Amino acid sequence: MTTRPFQLVDADDLAHCVSCGLCLPHCPTYRITGLDSHSPRGRITLVDAVRQGRLELDAGVRDALESCVQCMGCLPACPSGVRYDRIIQPVIDDLTARQPAKRMVRRIMFTPLGRPRLLFALTQLASATQRLGLLPRRVSAPKLVMRRRTGRATHGEGRNGTVELLTGCVMGEWFGDVHTATIEVLVAMGYNVRPTSPQLCCGALHSHSGLQRRATKLLDNLRARPDQSAVLVTNSAGCGAHLVGEGVEAVDIMDFIASSIELLPEEESTGIRERIIVHDACHLKNVVATHSSTHHVLSRWYELLTIPDDGLCCGAGGAYSLLRPDEAKAIVERKYEAIRMLDAADVSFISSGNPGCSGHLASHLPADLDRLEIIHPVQLVARRIRRP
């Protein structure tokens, strides 16, 4: 590319930043480095300087900009309402476009996500590798199970209507138990559940990594699904936030349950409330601001423990844990330091509504906390409504 970098970044968005620094405590990369260049304020300053030609886009500037996890913790923290999301996205796109080798590696890395048969085959291979203890820890994967491909069976009688469940790509292959729990809960609420088919990737990871052309194509495939009359429900916070941001009507499963919680079967109270740790996914907390629905639903049965770190990102960040594993590891270690501050000796579960967070937390679970299981909140709901 020969044009000056970052021309697609809106100058007004940059001008809104008054460099107050209130975003700094909410930025995970600033917390681990202490460098202003690795904070939202610092990155905005760099983008503005490069955009105006006052600074060269050298390796140091690229590293500072690419170190962003894109957790958007700075959005709710900013008193000036700076739209950092609208700044960093075109920056990542531009940086990726200017580095052909890096762009090719990312395209190859994400190719299986849009090809269900290939993803299924690779998942089976990864499962066997994991069982042999040969899967690298940097791959933020849950415990993978070798299984047959699932079909598109419709579930439930649907006395209260029909919902469409986004099966997705990684979510469908790596987190099948979450889909099972989601279907179980929705059917118990009286809904007919129709999974999307084929396994439609929404393009969230591609968009997050600067592959906008591929992300747009995948999103167009999702938009063109045959029947769009039913509500589209997601159980991946990252996918849901991406869809909402792109104008697709979708609702997170916990938000959907909270809106019709009276439809959940009643359970006789035993007076004992199991304690669980809630990890709010950044996309739900900072982007679509629906994380309170999880708390509302789970508090019906559980005593909720909040991690005392002001909701900082865990470091998963889409493909961030693969692309920048050292920073991701440092960030998640801070998360576990905060968890150790809790009085949680009797706790067995950490609840997280995003697959990236779940995989990253599970793959870096410290030995002294190995009693903890990372579980989706909808699975916790299914445990409480399940009949013997």
Summary of the structure (lengths in Angstrom):
residues: 388
radius of gyration: 20.9
end to end distance: 62.6
largest distance: 68.1
contacts: 1248
relative contact order: 0.12
helix: 50%
strand: 8%
